[in-house]
Amino acid sequence: MPNMREFSTAIRIFRKQGVKGIFLQGAGDEGGGAELMALRGYLAAKLLWNPGMNEALLMREFCSAYYGKGSPSALKYIKTFQDIVDSDKNLHVTLGEPPSSRVFAEANLAKADKALVPGLIATKGKEHTRLNLLQCSIDYARLMRQTGGFSLRGNKYAGKAKQGERKLFANFEKGLDAAGVKHLSEGGHKDFKLRLLANRLNSHKVVSLKSNGCEAVIVPSLGGRVLEYRAEGFNWLAE
């Protein structure tokens, strides 16, 4: 959500118009996984106290303390996505931006990857874990792009994901655990969301049940999901 500059500008506009109170969201709850939530909480606290403060200076101050030697990489990561919306006046990023959005085009994600590499090499301990969580954000977008288009192939029910995506998922899960993330979305525990994502990245064995001229094709590992039901010469379920 590349809106660091926008939400600070909005605070100043509200103040100019005489607004006395502002309710902000974006810092996440305890153990949450909101993108850059620690930085957002810091900026919100500072700017609500004094809307005249320079957000760029505040971001540098925070990143220096939070990411240590990884600070230049974190700032470059933030700038990478900010530049995307700054250069495209018809792009208005929303809270529900899908992984297919041009914000998350592979060329943009590759730039963000490149921005983080020096910092991930230079940091250790908590600073490395915190910076790696930004890498997890990039990889999450990649993984979510590979979760559609399932089809029946012989005795397997599978999507488009390949071994590379499954390896990426394993690293993604480790990064979340190391950072203490407990939620991947509002109201959704991480473990539940990861199980759904893992289901979509893997292939699943299909079983055929036949009785009295009827046949049901099911996926046991997906809670017995019924893919096909054939009777009287017809498949009664849409593909």
C-alpha positions in Angstrom: 0.0 0.0 0.0 2.2 2.8 -1.2 0.5 5.7 0.5 3.1 7.0 3.1 3.1 10.4 1.5 -0.7 10.5 1.0 -1.8 9.7 4.5 0.6 12.3 6.0 -0.7 14.9 3.5 -4.3 13.9 4.4 -3.6 14.6 8.1 -2.4 18.1 7.3 -5.5 18.7 5.1 -7.8 17.6 7.9 -6.0 19.9 10.3 -6.3 22.8 8.0 -10.1 22.2 7.7 -10.4 22.3 11.5 -10.9 18.6 12.1 -10.3 17.8 15.8 -9.9 14.0 15.7 -8.7 11.4 13.2 -9.1 7.6 13.3 -6.2 5.9 11.4 -5.8 2.2 10.5 -2.8 0.3 9.1 -0.6 -0.5 12.1 -2.2 -4.0 12.6 -3.0 -5.7 15.9 -0.6 -7.7 18.1 1.1 -10.3 16.0 -0.4 -8.8 12.8 1.2 -8.8 9.4 0.1 -5.4 8.1 2.7 -4.1 5.6 5.3 -1.9 7.3 3.0 -1.7 10.3 5.7 -0.6 12.8 6.7 2.3 10.5 3.0 3.2 10.0 2.4 3.2 13.8 5.4 5.5 14.3 4.4 7.9 11.5 0.8 8.0 12.8 1.9 8.8 16.3 4.3 11.5 15.3 2.0 13.2 12.7 -1.1 13.2 14.9 1.0 14.9 17.6 2.5 17.4 15.1 1.1 17.3 11.5 3.9 19.8 10.5 6.6 17.2 10.8 8.4 16.0 7.7 7.4 12.4 6.9 10.5 11.7 4.9 12.7 12.7 7.8 10.6 10.6 10.2 10.9 7.6 7.9 14.6 7.8 7.7 14.8 8.2 11.5 12.6 5.2 12.1 14.3 2.9 9.5 17.7 3.7 10.9 16.7 2.6 14.3 14.5 -0.4 13.2 16.5 -1.9 10.3 20.0 -0.8 11.2 22.3 -1.5 8.3 19.3 -2.5 6.3 17.8 1.0 6.5 18.9 2.1 3.0 17.3 -1.1 1.5 14.1 -0.5 3.4 13.8 3.1 2.2 14.5 2.0 -1.4 11.9 -0.7 -1.1 9.3 1.9 0.0 10.4 4.3 -2.8 10.1 1.5 -5.4 6.4 1.2 -4.8 5.8 4.9 -4.2 7.4 5.6 -7.6 4.9 3.2 -9.3 1.8 5.2 -8.2 3.6 8.6 -8.6 4.3 7.8 -12.3 0.9 6.5 -13.1 -1.9 9.1 -12.3 -4.6 6.6 -13.3 -3.5 4.0 -10.8 -5.4 4.4 -7.5 -4.4 1.6 -5.1 -7.2 0.3 -2.9 -7.3 -1.8 0.3 -8.4 -4.8 -1.7 -5.8 -4.6 -4.4 -5.7 -8.1 -6.1 -2.3 -9.9 -6.7 -3.0 -9.4 -10.5 -2.8 -5.6 -10.0 -0.1 -3.8 -12.1 1.4 -2.6 -8.7 2.5 -6.2 -8.3 3.7 -6.8 -11.9 6.8 -9.0 -11.8 9.0 -6.2 -13.1 8.0 -4.1 -10.0 8.5 -7.0 -7.6 12.0 -7.6 -9.2 13.0 -4.0 -8.5 11.8 -4.4 -4.9 13.8 -7.7 -4.6 16.9 -5.9 -5.8 16.4 -3.1 -3.3 16.4 -5.5 -0.4 19.4 -7.7 -1.3 22.2 -5.4 0.1 20.3 -5.0 3.4 19.6 -8.7 3.8 23.3 -9.4 3.3 24.4 -6.7 5.7 22.0 -7.4 8.6 21.7 -10.1 11.3 19.3 -10.9 14.1 16.2 -8.8 14.6 17.2 -6.3 12.0 17.5 -9.1 9.4 14.2 -10.7 10.5 12.4 -7.3 10.2 13.8 -6.6 6.7 13.1 -10.1 5.5 9.4 -9.5 6.4 9.4 -7.0 3.5 10.7 -9.8 1.3 7.9 -11.9 2.5 5.5 -9.2 1.3 6.9 -9.4 -2.2 6.8 -13.2 -2.2 3.2 -13.3 -0.9 2.1 -11.4 -4.0 3.9 -13.9 -6.1 2.4 -16.9 -4.3 -1.1 -15.5 -4.5 -0.8 -15.1 -8.3 -0.3 -18.9 -8.5 -3.4 -20.0 -6.7 -6.0 -20.1 -9.5 -6.9 -22.2 -12.5 -7.2 -25.6 -10.9 -8.1 -28.5 -13.2 -8.4 -32.3 -13.2 -5.4 -34.0 -14.7 -5.7 -37.8 -14.6 -5.9 -38.7 -11.0 -4.6 -35.3 -9.8 -6.4 -32.0 -9.1 -3.8 -29.2 -9.5 -3.3 -25.6 -10.3 -0.5 -23.7 -12.1 2.1 -23.7 -9.2 5.4 -25.4 -9.8 8.2 -26.6 -7.5 9.7 -23.1 -7.4 6.6 -21.7 -5.9 6.4 -24.5 -3.3 10.0 -23.7 -2.3 9.1 -20.0 -2.1 6.2 -20.9 0.2 8.4 -22.7 2.6 10.7 -19.7 2.9 7.7 -17.4 3.2 6.3 -19.5 6.1 9.7 -19.4 7.9 9.9 -15.7 7.5 6.5 -15.2 9.1 7.3 -17.5 12.0 10.6 -15.7 12.7 8.9 -12.3 12.7 6.1 -13.5 15.0 3.3 -12.8 12.5 0.0 -14.3 13.7 -2.4 -12.9 11.1 -2.3 -12.6 7.3 -5.6 -10.7 7.1 -8.1 -9.1 9.4 -9.9 -11.8 11.3 -7.9 -14.6 9.8 -5.3 -16.5 11.7 -2.0 -17.2 9.9 -2.1 -20.9 10.2 -5.5 -21.2 8.6 -4.5 -18.9 5.8 -1.3 -20.7 5.2 -3.1 -24.1 5.0 -5.4 -22.7 2.3 -2.5 -21.3 0.4 -0.6 -24.6 0.7 -3.6 -26.5 -0.6 -3.6 -24.2 -3.7 0.1 -24.6 -4.3 0.0 -28.4 -4.2 -1.6 -31.1 -6.3 -4.2 -33.4 -4.7 -5.1 -37.1 -5.4 -8.5 -37.7 -6.8 -10.7 -40.7 -5.9 -13.6 -42.1 -7.9 -16.6 -43.5 -6.0 -19.1 -45.6 -8.1 -22.4 -47.1 -7.2 -25.6 -48.0 -9.1 -24.5 -46.4 -12.4 -23.5 -43.1 -10.6 -19.9 -41.8 -10.1 -18.6 -39.1 -7.8 -15.1 -37.8 -8.3 -13.8 -36.4 -5.0 -10.6 -34.9 -3.5 -10.2 -36.4 0.0 -7.4 -34.0 1.1 -9.7 -31.0 0.4 -12.4 -32.1 2.8 -14.0 -34.5 0.3 -14.6 -31.8 -2.3 -16.8 -33.2 -5.2 -15.4 -32.3 -8.6 -17.7 -34.4 -10.8 -21.0 -36.2 -10.3 -22.0 -38.4 -13.2 -25.4 -40.0 -13.6 -27.7 -40.9 -16.6 -24.9 -39.9 -19.0 -24.4 -36.4 -17.7 -21.8 -34.6 -15.5 -24.2 -32.6 -13.2 -21.5 -30.3 -11.9 -20.0 -27.3 -13.7 -16.3 -27.6 -14.4 
